[in-house]
Amino acid sequence: MSTKTFKAFYVEETEEGSFNSEVRQVPYSFLPKNEVLIRVRYSSLNYKDALSASGNKGVTRTYPHIPGIDASGIVQEDRSDKFDEGDEVIVTGRDLGSNTSGGFGEYISVPADWVVKLPEGLTLETSMFFGTAGFTAMYGVKRLQREQIDPEEGRVLVTGATGGVGSLAVFFLAELGYDVVAATGKMNEESFLKLLGAREVINREQVTNVGNSLMLSRKWNGAIETVGGEMLDAVIRQTNHDGAVACCGNILGHELNTNIYPFILRGVSLLGIDSAICKMPMRLKIWDSISKIDVSKLPNRFITTVHLEGLKDEVERILKGRQVGRVVVIHD
Ligand SMILES: NC(=O)c1ccc[n+]([C@@H]2O[C@H](COP(=O)([O-])OP(=O)(O)OC[C@H]3O[C@@H](n4cnc5c(N)ncnc54)[C@H](OP(=O)(O)O)[C@@H]3O)[C@@H](O)[C@H]2O)c1
């Protein structure tokens, strides 16, 4: 690396419980000494990044810190001999951006087993259209497929549908022929969700304002549920016999109050998704499936592009639940 510093979106704790973020030069010594040094060309913004950028110690234990759970870029050095200098690669999840300096810096240094060679069919830029959000959405699709939730069996629900994971879950499921119902708090985005492939768009309160019955009328054959809390409980109680709910999010909190009857009287399966830890064979399969998706079908306004300087506003927006589609971060 020719310079002694690199540019990054840097978050520090100014006093106990108070955090400041700014774009600045950071010494190279800030990076951990891992096997693969990567020059980051693109990153993307996920809800978890916004938590890390705003001082959430459940995500990032110690500050100062550079967030960014996604990165695509070019290998500069590799001590593992798995990669050549100049290889185009992707890193998503694992500990990147959580407690390891992340993709909001121009460089990352990571263990070799976190690194995936850029699959044919994707570019460094388009891989970050998907990033962890797309990876998680495709993981959810694969978990539903493993439970034999097939397109012809009935409707599939996606919650948090305008968000990163939700919007890509709508898109992937629709591309695979599923009859997708998108639940959103932003009914003004109905046409956007239909462009992504939703057959029907409903207000999220139609899912949650349903009372306390132990089981509700059966509406969904499967679901990708990104919000958690009372939303997850309601979706479980509305899921059909032998249906499955893939869950990944905790926007409404970490608690789940539900009851046993949907599981033992309807055979509903609850499928947990952890994209960060996902093992390499599955990781490669997920990226392979993503690489076969035709990105040109994504609506024009699906991607918002920012430089590091524009990240602060986007972090605020995602924390307020106002995100629509995906934010891709470009390094100069
Ligand atoms: N387990 C994993 O591997 C994994 C991976 C990625 C993400 N996640 C988690 O999945 C969740 C979604 O991540 P993301 O990156 O897609 O976030 P995002 O882009 O912010 O999307 C979240 C969406 O949830 C909906 N929402 C926001 N506030 C809500 C509220 N109060 N009640 C109900 N719905 C609300 C909104 O969609 P609408 O307005 O359309 O309803 C929002 O756009 C987060 O909890 C994230 O940490 C987990």
The ligand as a Gaussian input file, in Angstrom:
#p B3LYP/6-31G(d) Opt

LIG

0 1
 N      -30.130000     -12.232000      10.231000
 C      -29.408000     -11.772000       9.226000
 O      -28.542000     -12.422000       8.667000
 C      -29.713000     -10.393000       8.719000
 C      -29.149000      -9.911000       7.531000
 C      -29.543000      -8.655000       7.047000
 C      -30.443000      -7.904000       7.783000
 N      -30.907000      -8.374000       8.963000
 C      -31.908000      -7.638000       9.732000
 O      -33.083000      -7.577000       8.936000
 C      -33.747000      -6.357000       9.193000
 C      -33.934000      -5.597000       7.882000
 O      -32.666000      -5.175000       7.415000
 P      -32.563000      -4.171000       6.170000
 O      -31.121000      -3.939000       5.969000
 O      -33.425000      -4.658000       5.071000
 O      -33.230000      -2.848000       6.819000
 P      -34.002000      -1.650000       6.075000
 O      -33.485000      -1.452000       4.711000
 O      -33.996000      -0.528000       7.055000
 O      -35.500000      -2.203000       5.943000
 C      -36.316000      -2.420000       7.047000
 C      -37.765000      -2.186000       6.659000
 O      -38.579000      -2.581000       7.770000
 C      -39.769000      -1.818000       7.770000
 N      -39.915000      -1.149000       9.080000
 C      -39.189000      -0.145000       9.581000
 N      -39.649000       0.242000      10.787000
 C      -40.697000      -0.555000      11.030000
 C      -41.625000      -0.638000      12.115000
 N      -41.549000       0.162000      13.167000
 N      -42.600000      -1.565000      12.046000
 C      -42.697000      -2.404000      10.992000
 N      -41.872000      -2.348000       9.910000
 C      -40.883000      -1.440000       9.957000
 C      -39.627000      -0.775000       6.672000
 O      -40.256000      -1.316000       5.506000
 P      -41.763000      -0.935000       5.079000
 O      -41.883000       0.546000       5.290000
 O      -41.849000      -1.366000       3.666000
 O      -42.679000      -1.711000       6.012000
 C      -38.122000      -0.724000       6.442000
 O      -37.821000      -0.256000       5.163000
 C      -32.915000      -5.629000      10.244000
 O      -33.379000      -5.952000      11.536000
 C      -31.536000      -6.212000      10.029000
 O      -30.706000      -6.081000      11.172000
 C      -30.569000      -9.596000       9.432000

